[in-house]
Amino acid sequence: MGIELALLGVFVGILSGFFGIGGGTILVPALLLMGLDIKAAISISIVQMVFSSIYGSYLNQKKGTLDMTTVLYTGVGGFVGGLFSATIISTFSSTLLEAVFLGFVLFALARLMMTSVHVSVTPLRKVHPAVLFLIGLFLGAFATSIGVGGSILLVPILASFLHVPLKNAISAGLFFVVFSSISALISLSYSGMIDWEHGIMVGVGSLVGVYIGIWLKHLSSDRLSKTMLLIFYLQIALYLAYRLIKGA
């Protein structure tokens, strides 16, 4: 399974770099398809997100698309929220976690559909730091509990509500995952819920993929980036809906 996981990590890393996600939105369903339990898949995803988000944010900073102040307060909130991930995972059933996962994806899909690719011409909306912290707290607590870093929701929020240019929102989303994933890793490690061996296999592979994904992102137009995001979210939503209907 080692080679398969490393290759999966490369693929997930490409998506992480291109879409600004932690990678859990594709990694968790892929691991479920390989026969792993949802909670084991979540733990592997958290480890991978630490690898991809730190390296990806470093690359985005070098390319000038990462404004750290945009997500600083949100990131701190995400870190605090991520500390509750182990408690949430141990409290709720696998089916409920998958249903919440689907809800996250559908919300992100709806917000992204309403987002213009020309948001860069609109002035950035000012939001109180306390509101940004609370947004991060919610995303950190619940998103990491289903194996994603929270950027799947944060990117549409930044682009559609705060008028952040799409590529900058994608970079900010990946930077947010640094906070939420490290926090979740601490929480799950303390509870003995991390599959380190498989998580590191996927994480190392994702480093190669992240480099490729960010390179592709900067070659793409905003319209193409949005179209690819919509297709990506729609495919994940359909797969999760199929799993829930099949298991009902």
C-alpha positions, 0 to 999 in steps of 0.5 A: 500500500506504500507506493499507492499512498505516495502516488495518492499524495502526489495527486492530492498535493497537485490539487492542494496547490492548485485549489488552495485546499488542504487536500482532505476533500479528495484524500478522505474520499479516496482513502474511503474508496481504498477501504479505510474507516472514515476516522482513520482516513481523517487522521491520515489527511490531517498529517498530509495537510501539515506537509502540503500547507506549510510547503505550499504557503512558502511557495505562494509567498515566494510568488507574491500571492500570499497576504498573510494579514488576510488570514492571520486572525482567521488562522489563529481562530482556526488553530484554537478550533482545531484543538477540539477536533479529537473531541468532535471525532470521538463524539459523532458517528462516521455517518454524521461526519460524512453528512457534515462533510457533504454540507461543507462541500455544497455550501462552498459550491453554492458560494463559488458559483455566485463569485465573480472572477473579476472580484479584484476590481472591487475594494476589499471589504473590512471585517472586524478581527473578532469576526475573522477569529470566529470564522476561523474558530468554526472552520478549525473545529468542524472542518478538521473534524472531517479531515479537511483544513477549512479552506474549502469554505474559506476560499469562497468566503474570502472571494465572495464576501470580502472581494479578495481576488480568486488566486489570492483567496486560494493562497490564503486558504492554503495558509489557513490550513497551516494553523488548523491542521497543526492544531488538529494534529496536536489534538489527535496526537494527544488522543492517540488517533494519528496513523503516522506511518501512512500519513507521512507516506502521503505527506511526503508524496504531496510535497512533489504534487504541491509544487506542480499544483502551484506552478499550474495555478499561476499558469491558469487564468482566473476563469479557468481556476474558477471553472476547475474549482466548480467541477472539483467541488461538484464531483466530491459532492456527488461522490459523498451523496452516493456514499450516504444514499448507499449506506442509508 
